[in-house]
Amino acid sequence: RIGTTIGKDHVIPLTFAFLNHSCCPNAKVTYSGSSGTLSCIRPIAEGEEIVVSYIDEFADVLSRRYFLLEAHGVKCLCPRC
């Protein structure tokens, strides 16, 4: 996941840097070597924002919120939180 597997030695492509977080994502980013792929993981309606999870979205809500705030400066307000 972005934020947990991408370290200082990796660069996130600029287009992926604009993706927002949700604990109920509709897309995911996978890497193979230095190439990244954005894939939908559920149907995305026209006009719906494409969101990915920066973290393990199956962790409990307090753990998710703490990690997002500390590591990314993000206060998650998604439907799961």
N, C-alpha and C positions, 0 to 999 in steps of 0.2 A: 504494500500500500504506500501511497505517497505519504511521506512523513515518518514512516517506520522502516522502509527498506531503502529509501534514497538517502545516501549519506553525503558527506562533504565532497567525495570524489566523483559524484554524479551531477549532471546538469539536467534540469527539467526543461524540455523544449518550450519556447515562449508561448506557443499556442496552448499548451497544457497548463501553463502558469495562470491562465485566465479562468480555469475551471473552479467553480465554487464547491464547497463541501456540503454534504448531507449525510446523516447517519442512515438514510434510506435512499442510496444512490440509484440512478437510472443508467449509469455508465461506469466503466472501469478503464484504467490505463494499465497496460501490460508492457513489459520491456523484454526485448530479445537483443542482447548485446547493447549497442548504442541506439537502437531503433525503438521507438515507442508507438503503441497502437491504442487508439481510443475505440472501445466497443460498447454498444448498448447491452444492458443486462436485463432490460424489460422494455416493453414498447414505450416510445416517447411521443407524446402528442405534439401536434404542430403548435409552436409558440411556447412549449414547455422548456424551461431551462435545463440544460444538460449539467448534471451534478455528479461528482465522484466522492468517495469517502477517503479522507486523508488518513484514516485510522482503522482499527479493527472495529467495525460497526456492531459486532456482537458482544462487545464489552458492556459492562453496566453503565448506566447514564452518568454517574458521578465520575467514573474513570474516564469516559469519553470526554466529558466537559473539561475536566482537569487537564488532560493531555492536550486538547485542542487549544485551550487558553494559554498554557505554559509554552507549548512548542510552536504554535502558529499564531497566537494572539487573536484567536477566533472564539467568539461566544456563540455556540451552536443554538439555534432556535428552530431547528428542523422539527417536523411532526413527531419523530421518535423521542426527541428530548423534551 
